[in-house]
Amino acid sequence: MARGERSALRRCITLFCVLLLAGLAGFALMHRQEIRDHFTALGFDPAPRITEIKRELDLTPAGERVFLATQPTIDGSQHFNEQCAEVDHSEHGHVLGCFTADRIHLFGVTDERVQGIVEVTAAHELLHATYSRMGEGDRAALAPKLRAVYEDLAEDDPRLRERMQVYEHLPDAAFANELHSVLGTEARDLPDWLERHYAQWFDDRDALVDTFEAYHSVFVDLQQQAENLESEMTALRRDIEARKAAYDDEVRRFNDDAADFSARNERYEFSDDPDEFDRIQAELAERRETLEGTLATLQADIDRYNGLGEQLKELGEISSELDQQLNSDLAPVTTRPTD
């Protein structure tokens, strides 16, 4: 091969290597977050409970990569509050999870009555992580579309509007971030484009919503039962009060008539008319029997009212117990991190 040809070949190879390196550098720059997540996830040794949560969420490879890259922790002690100290509890109620400093932290709720609440919380925080990994332009384009979907759904779902009210004080960008997590984990019927969006991270989002609805129904049922009992008690109390007032009036009339009958008898007014005596006495006896029956019915309804009150009290105790289970402020002081 001539010297010139060899020189040209070396230049071509050099140029090819430069272009290859440039291409690799460009690819690495464009996908630097994915690459970083990949190696962070590889270096993370999840606790058994985190592995179980990951399995229950049925994540795509991309979803699993982001989830593990956030090095999620789960803790049932006060240490969780330290990890999520930046979250405003007063605005968000009980905090069961947070995404902060690119890490997910979960509160270890173990009550079987709300089984699945940790998994849904994990999915919620995972969506915060995926949202943070979008480009600023992508987030800016997605935010108004999420808001439009929300407004459409909220027209027929007041629960969703109530759910998002705690975030209404946030700037639009932060509200969209929360909406992105709420819709992805709690809303059943979404537009196809949004379903495809969430399908990047979840293989079975419907199952996730099923889990949410299952534990959420526990709270909804408790509230509905309490409202039904309160409504029944209010109507029953009004009925009892009205009937008791009528009963008291009838008792006063009976007592007046009985006293008058006794006074007339003491004046011997019936000595010449024993039939009238027997008639009035029989009438008073019948009225007394009717009053005793009315009193017995009233007492039965009063007992029923008190029984409903006991049921309402029991529901309140159950609700309070569940509330305590979800309140990380009441968690043991002993730190039991599993990260």
Secondary structure by P-SEA (a helix, b strand, c coil): ccaaaaaaaaaaaaaaaaaaaaaaaaaaaaaaaaaaaaaaaaaccccaaaaaaaaaacccaaaaaaaaaacbbbbccaaaaaaaccccccccccccccccccbbbbcccccccccaaaaaaaaaaaaaaaaaaccaaaaaaaaaaaaaaaaaaacccaaaaaaacccccccaaaaaaaaaaaaacccccccaaaaaaaccccccaaaaaaaaaaaaaaaaaaaaaaaaaaaaaaaaaaaaaaaaaaaaaaaaaaaaaaaaaaaaaaaccccccaaaaaaaaaaaaaaaaaaaaaaaaaaaaaaaaaaaaaaaaaaaaaaaaaaaaaccccccccccccc
